[in-house]
Amino acid sequence: MKERVEEFCKQYQLFEEDAVQKVQLEHRFNLAQAFELKEGMRVLEIGCGQGDMTVVLADQVGASGHVTAIDVASGEYGAPLTLSQAHEKIQRTKLGERISFHLETDFLTFPVEEHYDCVVFAHSSWDFHSPEILSSYFKKIRTISSKLLFAEWDVHYTQTSQRGHFCAVTVLALHSALTENDGNIQHVFSRQEIRSLLEAAGFSVQKEDVISSSYLQDGQWEIDYASEVYRDFSRDSTQFHTLATSLYHMMNESEKDSLDTFILVAT
């Protein structure tokens, strides 16, 4: 897959000198392979962020396909590039003709004027504040597409080196439960919860798999962020502060490998 990433970067003149982004792209190509995307597909991506998954989707559907990528965030959100800056960079390449970006866009009010071959949810479900909102998304998706391709971190980690990432995720979820913030972890959904929500929306899971992603940088990034927000717990109740402290120490005594990723293909 590393060779495929290098070929992609050269072909589209994207991320050629960005070693971090190349690692992220490798993971997105692994997801795309598991999703079994086809040329000519018309895809809706929900929670596109800076476009890490979007560019791979656009590559996979080819010149005859199209990706509509939406996100609730504003163009000023994100670092080191804002979402707007990242999208502008992508749209200057040949891939830009195959992508339509829509920021500050809530899918529930987004006017859908076509039937999509598939809808992609890749590492964006933990941004949701409640199961009810995510369920509403799934129910609307059921009316506009016959296939949902879903990917998220798997909290059922199998390597002790991934424990630090799990602890960080838990600290960040607790932090979001106690404070209003725009962090990427608002509600941690497990594979079983997602499956139940999909089935309640009328989907049937046809494929389920786990993709190795321990090599990604996200574990380190989220451990760093959890360490920053940990001090906020000193203002909370004894129970929350005690729990956060336990997780904080366990997190910093652990290795920093990322969690693996589970995928679900539902129709």
N, C-alpha and C positions, 0 to 999 in steps of 0.2 A: 504493500500500500504506500510505502514511502516513495517509491518510484512514481506512482500515480500522482502523488501530491506534487512532486517536483515537476512533472510533466504539465500539470494543471497550472502551476505558478508561472511557468515559462510561456505556456500557450496564451494565458490571459494577462500576463505581465502584472500579476497581483502577488503581494507578500513574498517577493523573490528574496529579500534580505531579512525577512521576519521569521526567525526560528520558532518563536512562541506560536505564531499563527499557523505555522506549518504543522505543529503538533495538534492543534485544534482541528485543522482540516483533515488530518488523518482519521480522527474520530468521526467526523461528519461523513467521510467517505465510507467508513465501516457501517454507519447507520443507513446510508443510502443503499448500500449493497444488501443489507438485511431487509430493507423496505421493498426491494425489487422494483424500482422505478423504471419506467419505459420511456423511450423517445416519443415526443408528441403529446405527452401528458400536460394537462392544465391543472396546476397545483395551487392550493391556497395554504400559505404558511401562517400560523398564528403564533405571535411572540417572536418575531424575527430578530429582535435586538440589532446588533451591528451587521448582521448578514452572514455570520459564519456558516450557518446551514443553508441559507438562501443561495449562495454562490454554487454550492455543490448540487443543490436541487436544479438550478438553472443549467448546469453542466450536464446533468443526467437526462433532462428532458429534451435537450438539444435545441437547435434553431427553430424547429417546428412546434416546440412546446412553450409554455409560459408559466411564470411563478408570480402570483400576487402575494406580497409579503406585508403583513400588518403588525402593528405594535401600539399599545396604549401610551407608551412613553413619548416624550417630546423630543424634538431634534437636538436639543441642548444636553440631553442626558447621555452619560457615558464617558469613559476615559480609557486610554489616553486620547482616543478620537471620540468625538460626540457621535451620536447615531447619524445625524445629518452629514457629517464629514465622511464617515465610513461609507454611507450609501452613495454619496457623490463620487467617491473614489471608485466604487464598484460600477456605477453607471457610465463611467468614462471608458470602460472596457467593452469587449464584444458581448459580454454577458448582459450588459445593461439593457439591450434590446429585448431581452427575454424576461425582464423583471419589472414589476410595478411596486414601488414602496409606498406605504400609507402609514404615516406616524400619527400619534394622538388619535388613534382609531380604535373604538370599542367594537369588537366583532358583533355584539348583540344588536347594535344599531347600524352596522355596516351594510349598505345596500348591496345585496347579492343579485347579480343580473345573469348569472350563468350556472350551470351544473358543473362542479369540479370533479375531475377524475379521482382526486384524493385530497385530503386535508392533512397537513403535517403539524404535529405538536412535538417539538424537540427541545427538551430541557426548559420548558416554559411554564409547566403546571404549578411549580412551587411558588410562582409569583401571585397565585390566586389567594384571596383572603378567606375563602370558605368553600366547602364542598358544593354548596348550593349554587354558587356562581359558576364553578367549573361544570356542574351538571347542566346548567342552562346553555353553556357553550356546546356541550355534547349533543343536547337535544336539537339545537339549531343546525349543527353540522349534519345531523342525520337527515335533514330536509334538503341539503344542498349537495351532498356527496354520498356515494355508496361505499366509500372506504376512508378510514381514519388510520393514520400512521403515527404512533405515539412512542416517545422515548423519554425516559427520566432516570435520575440516579436511583440505584437500588439500595435501600436502607438495610437490606439483609446481606450485609457484607460477609465475605468468606475468608478474608485475610486479616490477621491482626494489624497489619500495616495500614489498613483502611479505617481503623478505629478512630484515629484522630479526626478524619474528615466527618465521620458519623457524629462525633461529639460536637464538632464545630457547627454542623447543621442543626443539631438540637439546641445549642446555645442561641443560634440566630433565630430559630423558630420561637423560642421562649421570649427573646428580645422583641420580636414582632408582635407577640401576644400581649406584651406589656406596654409597648410604645408604638406610636405612629412613625413609620419610616418608609423609605422607598427601596429598601433592600430586596435582593432577588429571592429571599426565602421568607415567605409569609405563612405558608401552610405546607407541611411535609406530607405528601401523599405516598402511601405504599403501593406496591403492585396490586395487592388484593383490593385496596380501596378504588383504584382506577378501574380495575376490571368490573367491580360492582356498579360504579357510576356509568360505565359504558353499557352494561347490560340493561340498566334501568332506563337508558336513553334509547334502547331498541337495537343496539349493536350486538354482534356475536364475535367473540375473539377467535380468529382463525389461525393466528400464529403468535407464539410467545417465545422470547429468547433473551439471553443475557449476553451483552457485548462487553468484553474486557476493556476497561478504561482507567485502570489504576495508574497508568503512565501520564495522565493529563495533569496540568498544573492547578486545576480547580481545588483540589484538596488543600494545597498550600495557600492559595488565595483566600479560601473561606476560613481556614485556621487563623490567618493573619487578621481577617476582618472580625472574627469572633473574639479575638484577643483585644481588639480595639473597643468593642461594645461591652465587653465584660464589666468594665467599671460602672456602667449604668445600673447594674444589679445591686450596687451598694445602697441605692435609694429604695429598693423594693422590700417586700416582706421577708422575714427570716427564712421561710420555706423556699422561696424562689432564689434568694441569695445563696443559700446552702447548696441547693441543687446546681446552680450555675457554677459555683466554686468547685464542686466535685467534678463537673464536666470539664471545666477550664483546666484543672490540674491533670486530669486524665488525657485531655487533648494535647497538652504540651509535653507529656511524657511519652507520647506515641509517635510513630512514624507518620508521614504526611501523604501517603498514597491516596489517590482519589477513589471514590466508590465506583463500582461497576455500573453499567447502564442496562436497564431492562427495556425491551421493546415489546409493543403489542400491535398487531395488525388486526383491525376490526372491520367487519362489513355488516 
